Amino acid sequence: MYHLTGRVLDLGFVGLSQFLPFLCLSLVAGHAADRYDRRRIILSCLAVVLLCALLLLEFARRGNGSILPIFAVMALLGTRARS
């Protein structure tokens, strides 16, 4: 991120974009962990991580100069369950 923008603040925004979804969805995630099959929850979390990795790979391959899609992927990555 720093290489794209040259601003240290954007590195902090990457952390914030991953932390806010985790904070907002923690109660919902706890309820889902108690209610649904945990193997499916883990599988869906791994699918989200794979999707995010492929999206970031595609952004890097294209050389897109915009940082908003990167923040969106980081927010999506923040929705997955933490181990």
HTML snippet that shows the backbone in 3Dmol.js (N, CA, C, O; Angstrom):
<script src="https://3Dmol.org/build/3Dmol-min.js"></script>
<div id="view" style="width:600px;height:400px;position:relative"></div>
<script>
const pdb = `
ATOM      1  N   MET A   1       0.830  -1.180   0.000  1.00  0.00           N
ATOM      2  CA  MET A   1       0.000   0.000   0.000  1.00  0.00           C
ATOM      3  C   MET A   1       0.880   1.251   0.000  1.00  0.00           C
ATOM      4  O   MET A   1       0.608   2.220  -0.708  1.00  0.00           O
ATOM      5  N   TYR A   2       1.929   1.208   0.802  1.00  0.00           N
ATOM      6  CA  TYR A   2       2.824   2.361   0.861  1.00  0.00           C
ATOM      7  C   TYR A   2       3.492   2.594  -0.495  1.00  0.00           C
ATOM      8  O   TYR A   2       3.735   3.735  -0.888  1.00  0.00           O
ATOM      9  N   HIS A   3       3.780   1.519  -1.193  1.00  0.00           N
ATOM     10  CA  HIS A   3       4.399   1.644  -2.509  1.00  0.00           C
ATOM     11  C   HIS A   3       3.458   2.323  -3.509  1.00  0.00           C
ATOM     12  O   HIS A   3       3.906   3.048  -4.397  1.00  0.00           O
ATOM     13  N   LEU A   4       2.155   2.082  -3.359  1.00  0.00           N
ATOM     14  CA  LEU A   4       1.184   2.689  -4.271  1.00  0.00           C
ATOM     15  C   LEU A   4       0.936   4.158  -3.970  1.00  0.00           C
ATOM     16  O   LEU A   4       0.855   4.981  -4.882  1.00  0.00           O
ATOM     17  N   THR A   5       0.815   4.488  -2.681  1.00  0.00           N
ATOM     18  CA  THR A   5       0.389   5.844  -2.328  1.00  0.00           C
ATOM     19  C   THR A   5       1.500   6.717  -1.766  1.00  0.00           C
ATOM     20  O   THR A   5       1.468   7.938  -1.920  1.00  0.00           O
ATOM     21  N   GLY A   6       2.481   6.104  -1.116  1.00  0.00           N
ATOM     22  CA  GLY A   6       3.534   6.885  -0.478  1.00  0.00           C
ATOM     23  C   GLY A   6       3.098   7.508   0.836  1.00  0.00           C
ATOM     24  O   GLY A   6       3.799   8.362   1.379  1.00  0.00           O
ATOM     25  N   ARG A   7       1.938   7.089   1.359  1.00  0.00           N
ATOM     26  CA  ARG A   7       1.421   7.640   2.616  1.00  0.00           C
ATOM     27  C   ARG A   7       1.349   6.540   3.672  1.00  0.00           C
ATOM     28  O   ARG A   7       0.790   5.468   3.438  1.00  0.00           O
ATOM     29  N   VAL A   8       1.918   6.824   4.816  1.00  0.00           N
ATOM     30  CA  VAL A   8       1.909   5.872   5.920  1.00  0.00           C
ATOM     31  C   VAL A   8       0.495   5.711   6.476  1.00  0.00           C
ATOM     32  O   VAL A   8       0.141   4.642   6.976  1.00  0.00           O
ATOM     33  N   LEU A   9      -0.293   6.742   6.393  1.00  0.00           N
ATOM     34  CA  LEU A   9      -1.666   6.703   6.898  1.00  0.00           C
ATOM     35  C   LEU A   9      -2.486   5.603   6.217  1.00  0.00           C
ATOM     36  O   LEU A   9      -3.348   4.987   6.843  1.00  0.00           O
ATOM     37  N   ASP A  10      -2.215   5.365   4.949  1.00  0.00           N
ATOM     38  CA  ASP A  10      -2.949   4.320   4.236  1.00  0.00           C
ATOM     39  C   ASP A  10      -2.649   2.932   4.796  1.00  0.00           C
ATOM     40  O   ASP A  10      -3.501   2.045   4.740  1.00  0.00           O
ATOM     41  N   LEU A  11      -1.452   2.737   5.332  1.00  0.00           N
ATOM     42  CA  LEU A  11      -1.153   1.467   6.002  1.00  0.00           C
ATOM     43  C   LEU A  11      -2.038   1.284   7.228  1.00  0.00           C
ATOM     44  O   LEU A  11      -2.501   0.178   7.506  1.00  0.00           O
ATOM     45  N   GLY A  12      -2.268   2.357   7.951  1.00  0.00           N
ATOM     46  CA  GLY A  12      -3.181   2.304   9.094  1.00  0.00           C
ATOM     47  C   GLY A  12      -4.610   2.046   8.668  1.00  0.00           C
ATOM     48  O   GLY A  12      -5.353   1.348   9.358  1.00  0.00           O
ATOM     49  N   PHE A  13      -4.996   2.603   7.539  1.00  0.00           N
ATOM     50  CA  PHE A  13      -6.348   2.359   7.019  1.00  0.00           C
ATOM     51  C   PHE A  13      -6.543   0.910   6.604  1.00  0.00           C
ATOM     52  O   PHE A  13      -7.656   0.391   6.682  1.00  0.00           O
ATOM     53  N   VAL A  14      -5.482   0.250   6.165  1.00  0.00           N
ATOM     54  CA  VAL A  14      -5.575  -1.180   5.843  1.00  0.00           C
ATOM     55  C   VAL A  14      -5.908  -1.968   7.110  1.00  0.00           C
ATOM     56  O   VAL A  14      -6.785  -2.831   7.096  1.00  0.00           O
ATOM     57  N   GLY A  15      -5.215  -1.672   8.192  1.00  0.00           N
ATOM     58  CA  GLY A  15      -5.513  -2.341   9.464  1.00  0.00           C
ATOM     59  C   GLY A  15      -6.916  -2.028   9.953  1.00  0.00           C
ATOM     60  O   GLY A  15      -7.615  -2.905  10.459  1.00  0.00           O
ATOM     61  N   LEU A  16      -7.318  -0.794   9.804  1.00  0.00           N
ATOM     62  CA  LEU A  16      -8.657  -0.394  10.228  1.00  0.00           C
ATOM     63  C   LEU A  16      -9.738  -1.060   9.378  1.00  0.00           C
ATOM     64  O   LEU A  16     -10.782  -1.454   9.897  1.00  0.00           O
ATOM     65  N   SER A  17      -9.493  -1.184   8.090  1.00  0.00           N
ATOM     66  CA  SER A  17     -10.482  -1.820   7.223  1.00  0.00           C
ATOM     67  C   SER A  17     -10.621  -3.307   7.514  1.00  0.00           C
ATOM     68  O   SER A  17     -11.648  -3.903   7.192  1.00  0.00           O
ATOM     69  N   GLN A  18      -9.603  -3.916   8.118  1.00  0.00           N
ATOM     70  CA  GLN A  18      -9.718  -5.318   8.524  1.00  0.00           C
ATOM     71  C   GLN A  18     -10.315  -5.450   9.916  1.00  0.00           C
ATOM     72  O   GLN A  18     -10.980  -6.445  10.204  1.00  0.00           O
ATOM     73  N   PHE A  19     -10.094  -4.476  10.781  1.00  0.00           N
ATOM     74  CA  PHE A  19     -10.543  -4.587  12.161  1.00  0.00           C
ATOM     75  C   PHE A  19     -12.017  -4.228  12.329  1.00  0.00           C
ATOM     76  O   PHE A  19     -12.716  -4.872  13.112  1.00  0.00           O
ATOM     77  N   LEU A  20     -12.501  -3.224  11.619  1.00  0.00           N
ATOM     78  CA  LEU A  20     -13.890  -2.781  11.798  1.00  0.00           C
ATOM     79  C   LEU A  20     -14.924  -3.858  11.480  1.00  0.00           C
ATOM     80  O   LEU A  20     -15.863  -4.027  12.259  1.00  0.00           O
ATOM     81  N   PRO A  21     -14.798  -4.601  10.365  1.00  0.00           N
ATOM     82  CA  PRO A  21     -15.781  -5.680  10.149  1.00  0.00           C
ATOM     83  C   PRO A  21     -15.728  -6.742  11.240  1.00  0.00           C
ATOM     84  O   PRO A  21     -16.761  -7.274  11.644  1.00  0.00           O
ATOM     85  N   PHE A  22     -14.531  -7.047  11.713  1.00  0.00           N
ATOM     86  CA  PHE A  22     -14.384  -8.014  12.800  1.00  0.00           C
ATOM     87  C   PHE A  22     -15.098  -7.525  14.049  1.00  0.00           C
ATOM     88  O   PHE A  22     -15.787  -8.297  14.717  1.00  0.00           O
ATOM     89  N   LEU A  23     -14.940  -6.267  14.363  1.00  0.00           N
ATOM     90  CA  LEU A  23     -15.573  -5.693  15.543  1.00  0.00           C
ATOM     91  C   LEU A  23     -17.088  -5.673  15.400  1.00  0.00           C
ATOM     92  O   LEU A  23     -17.809  -6.005  16.341  1.00  0.00           O
ATOM     93  N   CYS A  24     -17.567  -5.288  14.236  1.00  0.00           N
ATOM     94  CA  CYS A  24     -19.015  -5.181  14.022  1.00  0.00           C
ATOM     95  C   CYS A  24     -19.710  -6.539  13.940  1.00  0.00           C
ATOM     96  O   CYS A  24     -20.880  -6.655  14.305  1.00  0.00           O
ATOM     97  N   LEU A  25     -19.016  -7.548  13.475  1.00  0.00           N
ATOM     98  CA  LEU A  25     -19.638  -8.852  13.271  1.00  0.00           C
ATOM     99  C   LEU A  25     -19.305  -9.888  14.337  1.00  0.00           C
ATOM    100  O   LEU A  25     -19.649 -11.060  14.179  1.00  0.00           O
ATOM    101  N   SER A  26     -18.651  -9.489  15.407  1.00  0.00           N
ATOM    102  CA  SER A  26     -18.223 -10.479  16.398  1.00  0.00           C
ATOM    103  C   SER A  26     -19.404 -11.154  17.103  1.00  0.00           C
ATOM    104  O   SER A  26     -19.347 -12.356  17.361  1.00  0.00           O
ATOM    105  N   LEU A  27     -20.450 -10.428  17.414  1.00  0.00           N
ATOM    106  CA  LEU A  27     -21.607 -11.058  18.063  1.00  0.00           C
ATOM    107  C   LEU A  27     -22.341 -11.987  17.105  1.00  0.00           C
ATOM    108  O   LEU A  27     -22.789 -13.065  17.495  1.00  0.00           O
ATOM    109  N   VAL A  28     -22.461 -11.568  15.859  1.00  0.00           N
ATOM    110  CA  VAL A  28     -23.113 -12.411  14.857  1.00  0.00           C
ATOM    111  C   VAL A  28     -22.292 -13.671  14.621  1.00  0.00           C
ATOM    112  O   VAL A  28     -22.852 -14.755  14.461  1.00  0.00           O
ATOM    113  N   ALA A  29     -20.986 -13.538  14.598  1.00  0.00           N
ATOM    114  CA  ALA A  29     -20.116 -14.699  14.380  1.00  0.00           C
ATOM    115  C   ALA A  29     -20.204 -15.678  15.549  1.00  0.00           C
ATOM    116  O   ALA A  29     -20.177 -16.891  15.343  1.00  0.00           O
ATOM    117  N   GLY A  30     -20.307 -15.170  16.750  1.00  0.00           N
ATOM    118  CA  GLY A  30     -20.460 -16.046  17.912  1.00  0.00           C
ATOM    119  C   GLY A  30     -21.763 -16.820  17.862  1.00  0.00           C
ATOM    120  O   GLY A  30     -21.803 -18.010  18.175  1.00  0.00           O
ATOM    121  N   HIS A  31     -22.815 -16.149  17.472  1.00  0.00           N
ATOM    122  CA  HIS A  31     -24.103 -16.814  17.333  1.00  0.00           C
ATOM    123  C   HIS A  31     -24.059 -17.872  16.230  1.00  0.00           C
ATOM    124  O   HIS A  31     -24.593 -18.969  16.395  1.00  0.00           O
ATOM    125  N   ALA A  32     -23.423 -17.541  15.108  1.00  0.00           N
ATOM    126  CA  ALA A  32     -23.313 -18.497  14.000  1.00  0.00           C
ATOM    127  C   ALA A  32     -22.469 -19.700  14.398  1.00  0.00           C
ATOM    128  O   ALA A  32     -22.764 -20.822  13.986  1.00  0.00           O
ATOM    129  N   ALA A  33     -21.430 -19.484  15.188  1.00  0.00           N
ATOM    130  CA  ALA A  33     -20.579 -20.602  15.620  1.00  0.00           C
ATOM    131  C   ALA A  33     -21.347 -21.561  16.511  1.00  0.00           C
ATOM    132  O   ALA A  33     -21.086 -22.764  16.491  1.00  0.00           O
ATOM    133  N   ASP A  34     -22.279 -21.057  17.284  1.00  0.00           N
ATOM    134  CA  ASP A  34     -23.088 -21.925  18.140  1.00  0.00           C
ATOM    135  C   ASP A  34     -24.217 -22.601  17.380  1.00  0.00           C
ATOM    136  O   ASP A  34     -24.646 -23.692  17.756  1.00  0.00           O
ATOM    137  N   ARG A  35     -24.695 -21.983  16.338  1.00  0.00           N
ATOM    138  CA  ARG A  35     -25.890 -22.474  15.665  1.00  0.00           C
ATOM    139  C   ARG A  35     -25.605 -23.387  14.469  1.00  0.00           C
ATOM    140  O   ARG A  35     -26.353 -24.334  14.227  1.00  0.00           O
ATOM    141  N   TYR A  36     -24.540 -23.116  13.725  1.00  0.00           N
ATOM    142  CA  TYR A  36     -24.283 -23.821  12.473  1.00  0.00           C
ATOM    143  C   TYR A  36     -23.086 -24.754  12.599  1.00  0.00           C
ATOM    144  O   TYR A  36     -22.302 -24.665  13.543  1.00  0.00           O
ATOM    145  N   ASP A  37     -22.966 -25.651  11.622  1.00  0.00           N
ATOM    146  CA  ASP A  37     -21.876 -26.613  11.581  1.00  0.00           C
ATOM    147  C   ASP A  37     -20.548 -25.872  11.413  1.00  0.00           C
ATOM    148  O   ASP A  37     -20.380 -25.086  10.481  1.00  0.00           O
ATOM    149  N   ARG A  38     -19.631 -26.123  12.302  1.00  0.00           N
ATOM    150  CA  ARG A  38     -18.370 -25.377  12.284  1.00  0.00           C
ATOM    151  C   ARG A  38     -17.495 -25.730  11.099  1.00  0.00           C
ATOM    152  O   ARG A  38     -16.696 -24.906  10.654  1.00  0.00           O
ATOM    153  N   ARG A  39     -17.631 -26.936  10.581  1.00  0.00           N
ATOM    154  CA  ARG A  39     -16.859 -27.306   9.396  1.00  0.00           C
ATOM    155  C   ARG A  39     -17.267 -26.442   8.201  1.00  0.00           C
ATOM    156  O   ARG A  39     -16.418 -26.031   7.410  1.00  0.00           O
ATOM    157  N   ARG A  40     -18.551 -26.171   8.075  1.00  0.00           N
ATOM    158  CA  ARG A  40     -19.010 -25.305   6.984  1.00  0.00           C
ATOM    159  C   ARG A  40     -18.580 -23.856   7.202  1.00  0.00           C
ATOM    160  O   ARG A  40     -18.274 -23.139   6.249  1.00  0.00           O
ATOM    161  N   ILE A  41     -18.559 -23.440   8.448  1.00  0.00           N
ATOM    162  CA  ILE A  41     -18.103 -22.077   8.749  1.00  0.00           C
ATOM    163  C   ILE A  41     -16.627 -21.933   8.375  1.00  0.00           C
ATOM    164  O   ILE A  41     -16.230 -20.947   7.755  1.00  0.00           O
ATOM    165  N   ILE A  42     -15.825 -22.918   8.754  1.00  0.00           N
ATOM    166  CA  ILE A  42     -14.395 -22.874   8.423  1.00  0.00           C
ATOM    167  C   ILE A  42     -14.196 -22.932   6.915  1.00  0.00           C
ATOM    168  O   ILE A  42     -13.353 -22.218   6.372  1.00  0.00           O
ATOM    169  N   LEU A  43     -14.963 -23.772   6.241  1.00  0.00           N
ATOM    170  CA  LEU A  43     -14.858 -23.876   4.788  1.00  0.00           C
ATOM    171  C   LEU A  43     -15.221 -22.554   4.114  1.00  0.00           C
ATOM    172  O   LEU A  43     -14.562 -22.136   3.163  1.00  0.00           O
ATOM    173  N   SER A  44     -16.261 -21.905   4.605  1.00  0.00           N
ATOM    174  CA  SER A  44     -16.644 -20.615   4.021  1.00  0.00           C
ATOM    175  C   SER A  44     -15.584 -19.547   4.306  1.00  0.00           C
ATOM    176  O   SER A  44     -15.318 -18.696   3.457  1.00  0.00           O
ATOM    177  N   CYS A  45     -14.987 -19.589   5.485  1.00  0.00           N
ATOM    178  CA  CYS A  45     -13.915 -18.628   5.802  1.00  0.00           C
ATOM    179  C   CYS A  45     -12.707 -18.842   4.900  1.00  0.00           C
ATOM    180  O   CYS A  45     -12.099 -17.880   4.430  1.00  0.00           O
ATOM    181  N   LEU A  46     -12.360 -20.098   4.659  1.00  0.00           N
ATOM    182  CA  LEU A  46     -11.246 -20.380   3.758  1.00  0.00           C
ATOM    183  C   LEU A  46     -11.569 -19.974   2.326  1.00  0.00           C
ATOM    184  O   LEU A  46     -10.686 -19.539   1.587  1.00  0.00           O
ATOM    185  N   ALA A  47     -12.828 -20.115   1.934  1.00  0.00           N
ATOM    186  CA  ALA A  47     -13.239 -19.675   0.604  1.00  0.00           C
ATOM    187  C   ALA A  47     -13.115 -18.153   0.477  1.00  0.00           C
ATOM    188  O   ALA A  47     -12.720 -17.648  -0.574  1.00  0.00           O
ATOM    189  N   VAL A  48     -13.450 -17.428   1.538  1.00  0.00           N
ATOM    190  CA  VAL A  48     -13.306 -15.965   1.529  1.00  0.00           C
ATOM    191  C   VAL A  48     -11.840 -15.582   1.429  1.00  0.00           C
ATOM    192  O   VAL A  48     -11.493 -14.656   0.696  1.00  0.00           O
ATOM    193  N   VAL A  49     -10.977 -16.279   2.152  1.00  0.00           N
ATOM    194  CA  VAL A  49      -9.539 -15.988   2.087  1.00  0.00           C
ATOM    195  C   VAL A  49      -9.005 -16.267   0.681  1.00  0.00           C
ATOM    196  O   VAL A  49      -8.209 -15.490   0.154  1.00  0.00           O
ATOM    197  N   LEU A  50      -9.440 -17.371   0.075  1.00  0.00           N
ATOM    198  CA  LEU A  50      -9.015 -17.687  -1.290  1.00  0.00           C
ATOM    199  C   LEU A  50      -9.495 -16.626  -2.266  1.00  0.00           C
ATOM    200  O   LEU A  50      -8.734 -16.185  -3.127  1.00  0.00           O
ATOM    201  N   LEU A  51     -10.747 -16.211  -2.140  1.00  0.00           N
ATOM    202  CA  LEU A  51     -11.282 -15.170  -3.010  1.00  0.00           C
ATOM    203  C   LEU A  51     -10.493 -13.868  -2.862  1.00  0.00           C
ATOM    204  O   LEU A  51     -10.158 -13.224  -3.856  1.00  0.00           O
ATOM    205  N   CYS A  52     -10.201 -13.491  -1.634  1.00  0.00           N
ATOM    206  CA  CYS A  52      -9.437 -12.258  -1.405  1.00  0.00           C
ATOM    207  C   CYS A  52      -8.032 -12.355  -1.988  1.00  0.00           C
ATOM    208  O   CYS A  52      -7.528 -11.392  -2.565  1.00  0.00           O
ATOM    209  N   ALA A  53      -7.401 -13.516  -1.836  1.00  0.00           N
ATOM    210  CA  ALA A  53      -6.064 -13.694  -2.393  1.00  0.00           C
ATOM    211  C   ALA A  53      -6.087 -13.607  -3.910  1.00  0.00           C
ATOM    212  O   ALA A  53      -5.202 -13.000  -4.514  1.00  0.00           O
ATOM    213  N   LEU A  54      -7.093 -14.210  -4.527  1.00  0.00           N
ATOM    214  CA  LEU A  54      -7.195 -14.134  -5.986  1.00  0.00           C
ATOM    215  C   LEU A  54      -7.487 -12.725  -6.468  1.00  0.00           C
ATOM    216  O   LEU A  54      -6.962 -12.295  -7.495  1.00  0.00           O
ATOM    217  N   LEU A  55      -8.318 -12.006  -5.732  1.00  0.00           N
ATOM    218  CA  LEU A  55      -8.598 -10.608  -6.096  1.00  0.00           C
ATOM    219  C   LEU A  55      -7.349  -9.742  -5.976  1.00  0.00           C
ATOM    220  O   LEU A  55      -7.075  -8.920  -6.851  1.00  0.00           O
ATOM    221  N   LEU A  56      -6.596  -9.923  -4.898  1.00  0.00           N
ATOM    222  CA  LEU A  56      -5.366  -9.144  -4.733  1.00  0.00           C
ATOM    223  C   LEU A  56      -4.336  -9.512  -5.800  1.00  0.00           C
ATOM    224  O   LEU A  56      -3.603  -8.651  -6.286  1.00  0.00           O
ATOM    225  N   LEU A  57      -4.288 -10.785  -6.158  1.00  0.00           N
ATOM    226  CA  LEU A  57      -3.391 -11.206  -7.236  1.00  0.00           C
ATOM    227  C   LEU A  57      -3.780 -10.534  -8.551  1.00  0.00           C
ATOM    228  O   LEU A  57      -2.917 -10.079  -9.302  1.00  0.00           O
ATOM    229  N   GLU A  58      -5.061 -10.477  -8.818  1.00  0.00           N
ATOM    230  CA  GLU A  58      -5.532  -9.835 -10.048  1.00  0.00           C
ATOM    231  C   GLU A  58      -5.253  -8.330 -10.041  1.00  0.00           C
ATOM    232  O   GLU A  58      -4.884  -7.763 -11.069  1.00  0.00           O
ATOM    233  N   PHE A  59      -5.428  -7.691  -8.896  1.00  0.00           N
ATOM    234  CA  PHE A  59      -5.108  -6.255  -8.796  1.00  0.00           C
ATOM    235  C   PHE A  59      -3.620  -6.027  -9.054  1.00  0.00           C
ATOM    236  O   PHE A  59      -3.244  -5.075  -9.738  1.00  0.00           O
ATOM    237  N   ALA A  60      -2.780  -6.897  -8.510  1.00  0.00           N
ATOM    238  CA  ALA A  60      -1.339  -6.751  -8.707  1.00  0.00           C
ATOM    239  C   ALA A  60      -0.950  -7.031 -10.155  1.00  0.00           C
ATOM    240  O   ALA A  60      -0.063  -6.375 -10.701  1.00  0.00           O
ATOM    241  N   ARG A  61      -1.606  -7.992 -10.767  1.00  0.00           N
ATOM    242  CA  ARG A  61      -1.301  -8.338 -12.150  1.00  0.00           C
ATOM    243  C   ARG A  61      -1.689  -7.214 -13.112  1.00  0.00           C
ATOM    244  O   ARG A  61      -0.966  -6.923 -14.064  1.00  0.00           O
ATOM    245  N   ARG A  62      -2.825  -6.595 -12.854  1.00  0.00           N
ATOM    246  CA  ARG A  62      -3.289  -5.500 -13.715  1.00  0.00           C
ATOM    247  C   ARG A  62      -2.535  -4.204 -13.471  1.00  0.00           C
ATOM    248  O   ARG A  62      -2.437  -3.357 -14.359  1.00  0.00           O
ATOM    249  N   GLY A  63      -2.007  -4.054 -12.271  1.00  0.00           N
ATOM    250  CA  GLY A  63      -1.320  -2.811 -11.953  1.00  0.00           C
ATOM    251  C   GLY A  63      -2.262  -1.646 -11.768  1.00  0.00           C
ATOM    252  O   GLY A  63      -1.916  -0.508 -12.086  1.00  0.00           O
ATOM    253  N   ASN A  64      -3.460  -1.918 -11.252  1.00  0.00           N
ATOM    254  CA  ASN A  64      -4.451  -0.876 -11.034  1.00  0.00           C
ATOM    255  C   ASN A  64      -3.929   0.100  -9.987  1.00  0.00           C
ATOM    256  O   ASN A  64      -3.508  -0.316  -8.907  1.00  0.00           O
ATOM    257  N   GLY A  65      -3.952   1.374 -10.292  1.00  0.00           N
ATOM    258  CA  GLY A  65      -3.433   2.377  -9.376  1.00  0.00           C
ATOM    259  C   GLY A  65      -4.406   2.794  -8.289  1.00  0.00           C
ATOM    260  O   GLY A  65      -4.017   3.502  -7.360  1.00  0.00           O
ATOM    261  N   SER A  66      -5.652   2.376  -8.378  1.00  0.00           N
ATOM    262  CA  SER A  66      -6.654   2.761  -7.392  1.00  0.00           C
ATOM    263  C   SER A  66      -6.504   1.914  -6.130  1.00  0.00           C
ATOM    264  O   SER A  66      -6.252   0.711  -6.203  1.00  0.00           O
ATOM    265  N   ILE A  67      -6.661   2.551  -4.983  1.00  0.00           N
ATOM    266  CA  ILE A  67      -6.517   1.823  -3.719  1.00  0.00           C
ATOM    267  C   ILE A  67      -7.862   1.425  -3.118  1.00  0.00           C
ATOM    268  O   ILE A  67      -7.899   0.615  -2.193  1.00  0.00           O
ATOM    269  N   LEU A  68      -8.952   1.966  -3.613  1.00  0.00           N
ATOM    270  CA  LEU A  68     -10.266   1.633  -3.053  1.00  0.00           C
ATOM    271  C   LEU A  68     -10.619   0.153  -3.198  1.00  0.00           C
ATOM    272  O   LEU A  68     -11.159  -0.418  -2.250  1.00  0.00           O
ATOM    273  N   PRO A  69     -10.345  -0.501  -4.331  1.00  0.00           N
ATOM    274  CA  PRO A  69     -10.620  -1.936  -4.390  1.00  0.00           C
ATOM    275  C   PRO A  69      -9.789  -2.743  -3.395  1.00  0.00           C
ATOM    276  O   PRO A  69     -10.240  -3.773  -2.892  1.00  0.00           O
ATOM    277  N   ILE A  70      -8.595  -2.279  -3.119  1.00  0.00           N
ATOM    278  CA  ILE A  70      -7.754  -2.981  -2.143  1.00  0.00           C
ATOM    279  C   ILE A  70      -8.360  -2.866  -0.751  1.00  0.00           C
ATOM    280  O   ILE A  70      -8.383  -3.838   0.003  1.00  0.00           O
ATOM    281  N   PHE A  71      -8.852  -1.677  -0.411  1.00  0.00           N
ATOM    282  CA  PHE A  71      -9.518  -1.517   0.881  1.00  0.00           C
ATOM    283  C   PHE A  71     -10.781  -2.374   0.968  1.00  0.00           C
ATOM    284  O   PHE A  71     -11.090  -2.910   2.031  1.00  0.00           O
ATOM    285  N   ALA A  72     -11.503  -2.505  -0.128  1.00  0.00           N
ATOM    286  CA  ALA A  72     -12.702  -3.343  -0.136  1.00  0.00           C
ATOM    287  C   ALA A  72     -12.347  -4.808   0.097  1.00  0.00           C
ATOM    288  O   ALA A  72     -13.044  -5.510   0.831  1.00  0.00           O
ATOM    289  N   VAL A  73     -11.272  -5.266  -0.522  1.00  0.00           N
ATOM    290  CA  VAL A  73     -10.847  -6.654  -0.318  1.00  0.00           C
ATOM    291  C   VAL A  73     -10.369  -6.855   1.120  1.00  0.00           C
ATOM    292  O   VAL A  73     -10.629  -7.899   1.717  1.00  0.00           O
ATOM    293  N   MET A  74      -9.686  -5.883   1.667  1.00  0.00           N
ATOM    294  CA  MET A  74      -9.236  -5.991   3.053  1.00  0.00           C
ATOM    295  C   MET A  74     -10.421  -6.023   4.022  1.00  0.00           C
ATOM    296  O   MET A  74     -10.387  -6.732   5.028  1.00  0.00           O
ATOM    297  N   ALA A  75     -11.462  -5.258   3.716  1.00  0.00           N
ATOM    298  CA  ALA A  75     -12.671  -5.294   4.547  1.00  0.00           C
ATOM    299  C   ALA A  75     -13.349  -6.661   4.432  1.00  0.00           C
ATOM    300  O   ALA A  75     -13.826  -7.203   5.429  1.00  0.00           O
ATOM    301  N   LEU A  76     -13.391  -7.211   3.234  1.00  0.00           N
ATOM    302  CA  LEU A  76     -13.934  -8.544   3.059  1.00  0.00           C
ATOM    303  C   LEU A  76     -13.115  -9.579   3.814  1.00  0.00           C
ATOM    304  O   LEU A  76     -13.661 -10.513   4.402  1.00  0.00           O
ATOM    305  N   LEU A  77     -11.816  -9.406   3.792  1.00  0.00           N
ATOM    306  CA  LEU A  77     -10.937 -10.307   4.537  1.00  0.00           C
ATOM    307  C   LEU A  77     -11.161 -10.163   6.036  1.00  0.00           C
ATOM    308  O   LEU A  77     -10.976 -11.127   6.778  1.00  0.00           O
ATOM    309  N   GLY A  78     -11.550  -8.995   6.490  1.00  0.00           N
ATOM    310  CA  GLY A  78     -11.841  -8.789   7.907  1.00  0.00           C
ATOM    311  C   GLY A  78     -13.120  -9.451   8.376  1.00  0.00           C
ATOM    312  O   GLY A  78     -13.339  -9.587   9.580  1.00  0.00           O
ATOM    313  N   THR A  79     -13.981  -9.872   7.434  1.00  0.00           N
ATOM    314  CA  THR A  79     -15.225 -10.527   7.837  1.00  0.00           C
ATOM    315  C   THR A  79     -15.031 -11.994   8.172  1.00  0.00           C
ATOM    316  O   THR A  79     -15.906 -12.597   8.792  1.00  0.00           O
ATOM    317  N   ARG A  80     -13.931 -12.576   7.787  1.00  0.00           N
ATOM    318  CA  ARG A  80     -13.728 -13.996   8.062  1.00  0.00           C
ATOM    319  C   ARG A  80     -13.456 -14.209   9.547  1.00  0.00           C
ATOM    320  O   ARG A  80     -13.084 -13.284  10.269  1.00  0.00           O
ATOM    321  N   ALA A  81     -13.649 -15.431   9.977  1.00  0.00           N
ATOM    322  CA  ALA A  81     -13.459 -15.761  11.394  1.00  0.00           C
ATOM    323  C   ALA A  81     -11.975 -15.744  11.748  1.00  0.00           C
ATOM    324  O   ALA A  81     -11.132 -16.138  10.942  1.00  0.00           O
ATOM    325  N   ARG A  82     -11.675 -15.303  12.915  1.00  0.00           N
ATOM    326  CA  ARG A  82     -10.301 -15.307  13.417  1.00  0.00           C
ATOM    327  C   ARG A  82     -10.070 -16.594  14.204  1.00  0.00           C
ATOM    328  O   ARG A  82     -10.958 -17.092  14.895  1.00  0.00           O
ATOM    329  N   SER A  83      -8.866 -17.111  14.079  1.00  0.00           N
ATOM    330  CA  SER A  83      -8.569 -18.334  14.843  1.00  0.00           C
ATOM    331  C   SER A  83      -7.723 -18.016  16.050  1.00  0.00           C
ATOM    332  O   SER A  83      -7.372 -18.916  16.813  1.00  0.00           O
TER     333      SER A  83
END
`;
const viewer = $3Dmol.createViewer("view");
viewer.addModel(pdb, "pdb");
viewer.setStyle({}, {cartoon: {color: "spectrum"}});
viewer.zoomTo();
viewer.render();
</script>
